[in-house]
Amino acid sequence: MTTRSIVLLLTAILLTATNLPAQDYGTITGQFVLDGDVPPPKILVKKGDPSAKDAACCAQDNVVSDELVIDPTSKGIANIFVYLDSRIAARLPIHPDLKESKEKEVVFDQVGCRFVPHAMIIRTDQTLVVKSADNCSHNTNAQFISNQGFNFISKANDREGQKVDTLNRAERLPMTIQCNIHPWMSAKWLVIDHPYAVITDTDGKFKLENVPAGEHEFFVNHELAGYIAEGYPTSHRRGFTVTVEPGQTADIGVVKVPLENFQK
């Protein structure tokens, strides 16, 4: 075999190996919407309230609750976590593009006496950076089941931030993060050790790409409703079951969640 033939053969093998994984993965999409009238936003701190803690910082504008965020037009429900349990994901092939997080750091901020983002996914190969844009001090009290908790103060206008690299074990549920200085401030973090997790956007939509082909059980969790399992044909008590075909998109459709689920 000539040198040119060997090069061509190796190139063909490399191209085959590169293209093969894409044939074994698919996409999952869906949307969660409210079934019922959209409730008015819940105001936690009123603008100009002199009795509010650190009013000069926290009462410059209304502080609206992020616990239930519903788009008034689409009725889409934001901040719903859709994810594979880590014990299931551990048995699955991870797409080569997703084996490591592209963003090595994720930022958790404090803006207008609110945690931003309110709902966040942190992979165990990422470093968390806690910052503050507020002209007052906050604390970030994060307690977990599987990871070591922490509780530290963020000084006013801390744009450099404090780094946390101890979140190295997956959690089965989103964990609650609190500021004890300003008790209305809360957030939800899901610490996960794989890439198959997503949070619904402002229209309640989600999209998961490069999911291994096969049948999977996804958890669906919202901080007020808990597990969401109603409204679609292939469901289980903690979420939904979906079959992913190679190179195809599996759409679970529009899932209507009754308002009473968020009022327990």
N, C-alpha and C positions, 0 to 999 in steps of 0.2 A: 504494500500500500504506500502510495506516495505521500510526501509531507502535506501537499495540498488536499489530498483526500482525507487525511487524518484531521486537518483543520476543519474541513467541511462537516465531517462526521461529528466532531466535538461541538461545533456550532449548532448543529441540528439537535443534538442531545440537550444542550444548554437551553435552546429555545423551547423545546418540549417540556423540560423541567420547569421553566419559567411560566409557561402558559397553563400548565396542568392544574395548579391550585385554583385558578379562577373558575375552572369548570366544576369544582366541588363545593362552591359557595354560592349563596344567594342573598336576597335582601328581604327584610321584613318592614312593613309600614302599617300605619293605623292612625286612628284619631279618637280621642276621648272627649265627649261633649256632655254638657249638663242637660239632664231631662227635668225641666222645670224652669221657673222664672229665675233670672239672674239676680241674686241678692245685692243690695247696695254695698259698696266698699265699707269695711269696718275701720273706723278711724281710731288709732291707738293714742295719738297725741294731737291735740288740736293746735293749729297755727296760732301763735301768740299767747298760748296758755302760760301764765306766769308761775303756775304751781308745778309745772313739769320739771323733772330732774334735769339740771343743766339747760334751762329753758333757752338761754341765749344761743345754744348750739342745737338743741333738739326740737325747739318749737318755732324754728324759722319758717316751717311749712307744715302742713298736715303730714303726720306719719301714718301711712295706711298699712294695714295688715297684709302680709304676703301669704298667710296660711291658706287662703282660697282665692286664687287668681283666675277669673273667668272672663273671656273676651265677650263683650256685650253683643257683638254682631254674630260671630260664629258659635258662641257658647262653648268654645274650646276651653278645656281645663289645663292650665299650666302646672308645671312642677310635679307631675306624676312620674315616679321612677318605674322603668321597665327594664328588667334585667334577668339574666340567668343566675341561678344559684351557683356559687363558686365550686361546690362539690360536683355539680353536673358539668360545669365548664372544664374542670380539670380532666375529664375523660374525653374531651373533644379536641380536634385539631384546631389550632389557632392560625388564622390566615397570616402568611409571612409578613404582610404590611402592618399587622396589628400586634405582633408579639411584644413590641416595646412601644411605650407611649411616645408620640412625636414631641409633645410638649413635656419637658422634664420638670417644669414648675407650674403650679396652678395658684392663682391669686384669690384670696378671700379678703374682701374689703369692708370697710365700715363708712357709710356715706349717709349723711342726714339722719344719723342715729338709727340706721337700718343695716342689717348684714346684706352684703352684695357679693355673689348671688345668694338668693334665699335657699335654693336647692343646688347641690353640687355633687359631682362624682369625682372621687379621688382614687386613682389607681395606686397600687402599692409600690410601683416603681417611680412614683412622682414625689416631688418635694412640695409641701404646702408653704405658701408665703402669706402671712397675715399682716395686712396693712390697715391704715386708717387715714381717711381724708377729713375727719372731723376735728374741730377745734376744742375737743374735750377728750378725756380719757375714757376708754372702754376696756372691758375684759372679755376674753374668749374662753369660755368654760366648756370644754369638750370632754365628755365621758363616754367610754365605749364598753363593749362586752369583750371583744377579742384583743383590742389594742390598749396600750397604756394611755390613760387620759392626761390632760394637761389643763392648766388654767393660768393665764398670764395677762398682764395689763398691756394694752397698746396706748402709748402716749399720744397726745394730740398731734395731728398732722404727721404721723409716721409713714412716710412714703417709701422708706427703705424696707420696712417690714421685718417681721420675725419669722425665721424658717423652722419648719417642723418636718423631720425626716424619720419619724418613729412610727408612722402608720404603715406597717408592713404585713398586716394580716387582714384578710377579708372579713367584713361584717355581713351578717345575714339580713340585716334591716338597716334602713337609713337611721342615723343617730341624730339626736337633738343637740344643737349648739346654742348656748345662751350667754347673754351678758347680764351679770348680776347687778351691775351698776345701773343699767337701764333695763328693767325686767321685761319690757315689751319686746325686746330684741331677741329673735330666735332664728335659727336656720336648720337645715337638714343636710347632712353629709352621708353619702353612701361610699364606704371604702370597699374597693373591689380589686381582685387580683387578675382580672381578664378584661378584654375590651367590649364584651357584649352587654353593655348597659347604656341606657340613654334616659334623658328627661324630656317630657313633652314640652313643646314650645308654647307660645302665647295662643295659638289656635288649637292646642291640645294634640298636635300631630307629633309623630315620632318616626324615625327612620334608622334602621340598623343594617349596615352593609357588611358584606363579606362574612356572613354567618354560615357555619358549616351546614351542608345539606343533611337533611334528616328531620325527625320529629323532635321538637323541643318544648319544654314547659318553662314559660317565662313568668316570673313574679311581677305583679303590678301593685305598687304601693303609693298611697297618698297619706300625708301626715294627719289629716282629719278623718278620712274614710277608712284608713288601714288598707288591707288587701282589697283589691277591686276585682271581682270575678263574675259580675253579672253582664248579661246583654249580648253575648256573642255565642255562636254555635259550639265552638271548641273551647271549653273553659274548664278550669279546675278551681278548687276553693281559694287559691292564692293568685290566680291570674289566668293565663290562657295557654293552650297547646296549639302549636302551629307546625306545619310540615313545610320545610324549605326545599325547593327543587333547585338543582344546579343551574346557575345562570338566570334564575327566574326571581320575580318579586312576589312574595306572599303577603297579601294585604288582608289584615283582619277586619277591615272596614271601619265604620263609624260605631263606636261603642257609646251608648247612652247611659250615663250614670245618674240615678235619681238624686235630687237635691237632699233628700233625707239622709242619704249616706254620709253627708258631710255635717250633719246636725246631731250626731249621736253624743 
